Amino acid sequence: MKVESWVVRSLSTRPFTGSVKQRYRGERGSDECLPANDSLNIDRLIEAVEKVCGLSRKDFCGSGKSARTVLAKEMLVLTAHELGAKMTFLSQIMGLSSGSVSKRHDAARLKVCQNQELEKLAQRILKEYKRRES
C-alpha cells in the first residue's frame, strides 16, 4: 500500500500523525518526510484550521479548488511551515504534489503580506493551535 493513499484514507478516520511517522519510516527507512520539529502536532493544527476556517479536513486535504478550500489549504501550509513542518511532509498529509504545496505556501505568504485580514486569520489559526496544546 502506498503512503499517499493510506494518508488520504486515514484523514477522516483517526488521529494520524504517529501512524504517518511509523508508516513512512517503515517503508522508506528515513525521516525525510517528517516535520523538522517533532513537537508539531499536525492533527491538532488541522483541527484548528477546521474550526477557524469552518471547513472539514476532507474539504481542504485533497483536490478541492473552491475559494474557501484553497484559502484553508494555504493557511494550513503557511502555519504548518511556520511551526516547522517540511513541504514533503505536508505533501503527504494533504494528498497534493510537493509542487502544489510549495505553490500554496508561496501564494499564502504573498496574500498575508498584502491583506491584513488574512494575516489575522493565520494568527487566529496559530492561537487556536496553541490553545488546544494546553
C-alpha positions as CSV (number, residue, x, y, z in Angstrom):
1,M,0.0,0.0,0.0
2,K,1.4,3.4,-0.9
3,V,1.8,6.0,1.8
4,E,-0.2,8.6,-0.2
5,S,-3.4,6.5,-0.5
6,W,-3.1,5.4,3.2
7,V,-2.7,9.0,4.4
8,V,-5.7,10.3,2.4
9,R,-8.0,7.4,3.6
10,S,-6.9,7.9,7.3
11,L,-7.5,11.7,7.4
12,S,-11.1,11.4,8.4
13,T,-10.9,8.2,10.4
14,R,-8.4,8.7,13.3
15,P,-5.5,10.8,14.6
16,F,-2.8,10.0,12.1
17,T,0.4,11.9,13.0
18,G,2.1,9.0,14.8
19,S,0.8,6.5,12.2
20,V,2.2,8.5,9.3
21,K,5.6,8.7,11.0
22,Q,5.6,5.0,11.7
23,R,4.3,4.0,8.3
24,Y,6.7,6.3,6.4
25,R,9.8,5.1,8.4
26,G,8.7,1.5,7.8
27,E,8.5,1.9,4.1
28,R,11.4,4.3,3.4
29,G,13.6,3.9,6.5
30,S,14.2,7.7,6.8
31,D,12.8,10.8,8.3
32,E,13.0,12.9,5.1
33,C,9.2,13.4,5.1
34,L,8.7,14.1,8.7
35,P,8.2,17.6,10.3
36,A,11.5,19.1,11.2
37,N,10.1,19.9,14.6
38,D,8.8,16.8,16.4
39,S,6.7,19.0,18.7
40,L,4.4,19.8,15.8
41,N,1.1,18.1,16.2
42,I,-0.3,18.1,12.6
43,D,-3.7,16.7,13.7
44,R,-4.2,19.5,16.2
45,L,-3.2,22.1,13.6
46,I,-5.7,20.6,11.1
47,E,-8.4,20.8,13.8
48,A,-7.5,24.5,14.4
49,V,-7.8,25.2,10.6
50,E,-11.1,23.3,10.5
51,K,-12.5,25.4,13.4
52,V,-11.2,28.8,12.2
53,C,-12.0,28.3,8.5
54,G,-15.3,26.4,9.0
55,L,-14.4,23.5,6.7
56,S,-13.7,19.9,7.4
57,R,-10.4,18.3,6.7
58,K,-11.9,16.3,3.9
59,D,-12.5,19.6,2.1
60,F,-9.0,21.1,2.3
61,C,-6.8,17.9,2.5
62,G,-7.5,16.9,-1.1
63,S,-8.0,18.2,-4.6
64,G,-10.8,20.7,-3.9
65,K,-10.5,24.1,-5.6
66,S,-13.2,26.4,-4.3
67,A,-12.0,29.7,-3.0
68,R,-12.7,28.7,0.7
69,T,-10.9,25.4,0.2
70,V,-7.9,26.9,-1.4
71,L,-7.7,29.5,1.4
72,A,-7.8,26.8,4.1
73,K,-5.1,24.9,2.2
74,E,-2.9,27.9,2.1
75,M,-3.4,28.7,5.7
76,L,-2.6,25.1,6.7
77,V,0.5,25.1,4.6
78,L,1.6,28.5,5.9
79,T,1.0,27.8,9.6
80,A,2.4,24.3,9.5
81,H,5.6,25.5,7.7
82,E,5.9,28.3,10.3
83,L,5.7,25.6,13.0
84,G,8.5,23.6,11.4
85,A,6.8,21.2,9.0
86,K,8.7,20.2,5.8
87,M,7.0,20.7,2.5
88,T,7.3,16.9,1.7
89,F,5.5,16.1,4.9
90,L,2.7,18.5,4.1
91,S,2.5,17.0,0.6
92,Q,1.9,13.5,2.1
93,I,-0.6,14.8,4.7
94,M,-2.6,16.8,2.2
95,G,-2.6,14.4,-0.7
96,L,-1.0,17.0,-3.0
97,S,2.2,17.1,-5.0
98,S,5.2,18.8,-3.4
99,G,5.0,21.4,-6.2
100,S,1.3,22.2,-5.3
101,V,2.2,22.6,-1.6
102,S,5.1,24.9,-2.5
103,K,2.8,26.9,-4.7
104,R,0.2,27.2,-1.9
105,H,2.9,28.3,0.5
106,D,4.2,31.0,-1.8
107,A,0.6,32.2,-2.6
108,A,-0.3,32.3,1.1
109,R,2.9,34.3,2.0
110,L,2.1,36.8,-0.7
111,K,-1.6,37.1,0.3
112,V,-0.7,37.5,4.0
113,C,1.7,40.3,3.2
114,Q,-0.9,42.1,1.1
115,N,-4.0,41.5,3.2
116,Q,-4.2,42.3,6.9
117,E,-7.4,40.1,7.3
118,L,-5.5,37.0,6.1
119,E,-2.7,37.8,8.4
120,K,-5.2,37.9,11.3
121,L,-6.7,34.6,10.0
122,A,-3.3,32.9,10.2
123,Q,-2.8,34.3,13.7
124,R,-6.2,33.0,14.8
125,I,-5.2,29.5,13.5
126,L,-1.9,29.6,15.4
127,K,-3.7,30.9,18.5
128,E,-6.3,28.1,18.3
129,Y,-3.5,25.5,17.8
130,K,-1.7,26.8,20.9
131,R,-4.9,26.9,22.9
132,R,-5.5,23.2,22.1
133,E,-2.0,22.4,23.2
134,S,-2.8,23.1,26.8
